[in-house]
Amino acid sequence: MRRFAGKATKVLIVSAVMTACLAVSALAADIGIGVGATTGSSLRLRSEPNTSSATVTYLDKGVAVSILEKLDGWYKVSFEGSTGYVSADYLVEDQDGVFTSYGRVNSDGVNVRAAASTDSGVAATLSKDTYLTVNGFTDGWYSVTCKYGTTGYVRSDFVDLTTDSSSGSEMGKNVVATAKQYLGTRYVYGGASPSGFDCSGFTMYVYQQYGYSLPHTATGQWQSSSGTKVSRSEIQPGDLVFFCDPSRSNGKACSHAGIYIGDGQFIHSSSSRSGGVIISSLYDDYYNTYYVGAKRLG
C-alpha cells in the first residue's frame, strides 16, 4: 500500500458543513467523515475510547483508515472491516481529499457512480470482495479506480480500506488454496508431510507443490536467497511470514513461519495446545510482538 505523502503534521477539524450533511444521511454511523493516516507502529485499535479497553486489532504505521466519528482525544475509525477507536495523538487527518490507498468492496451489487451522488449515473456494478484503488475522499464518497480502469465514486460505507492491493497474484491465491487443504493436520516436530507438519515443514511442503525448494527451518527460509522480502504494508496472500520469540529461537533469526492468506490472517502449523495447521491473526498480541517480516516467492 502506498502511504500518504506531504500531509499536514497536525490534526485539523473537518468542516462542520460536511459533518452536518452526513449526520442526516441514511447509515450515517457507517459513512466516513474523513480519512486519516496512522503515525505510530503497532497502534492499538481499541473497543472503546480509552486505554483500558480491549484491543480489537493492531494497525501499522502509515496506513489509511476511514474516520467515522471524532471524540475528545479519540477517533472512531474503520480499517479492513474492523471498527474501533484510536488516540488522536497517533492519527493525522488527510486535509485535501487526495491520497492513495487500497479498498475492498464489502457488499454485492455496489455501484460505481459518475459523481459523488446516488443520483449520478452508474459506471459499473461491483461484487463483494472486489479490490479497488482509492484515490481520494469527498463528502462521504471515495474516488476509485477499478481493476480494468473504470473510474468513479463509491460511497465509503461500501468500501473497507485495506493494505491488500488485490486478492494477490494468481500463484499466491493458489498457494493459499493448497495450504488450506491441510487445515487440521496435526503438528509433528520435524514433520514435512500430510501425516504431520512442523511450521517450516508445512511452508516447505506447500511451496514444493509450486517448484520451490525451501530449507526445513524458519530461519533458513527467511535467510534463503529465494524470494524477495516485502514490507508489512505491502504483504499479499501467498507471502511467507516469519516470527521470532527469543524464548524459542535459541538465538536464531526466526522461531516460526507461516503463509499469509489475506485480511490480516495467516495459516501455519502450530505447536500450541490447540495446534496443528490452523489460521491465526497476524495482529494477535503474540504474533504482532514477535513479527519479523514477510517474503514473496515467484
Secondary structure, DSSP 8 states (H G I E B T S, - for coil): -----S--SS-----HHHHHHHHTSTTTTTS-SEEEEE-STTEEEESSSSTTS-EEEEE-TT-EEEEEEEETTEEEEEETTEEEEEEGGGEEE-SSSEEEEEEEE-SSSEEEESSSSTTS-EEEEE-TT-EEEEEEEETTEEEEE-TTS-EEEEEGGGEEEES-SSS--HHHHHHHHHHHTTTT--B-TT-EETTEE-HHHHHHHHHHTTT----SSHHHHHHSSSSEEE-GGG--TT-EEEE--HHHHTTSS-SEEEEEEETTEEEEEE-STT-EEEEEETTSHHHHHHEEEEEE--
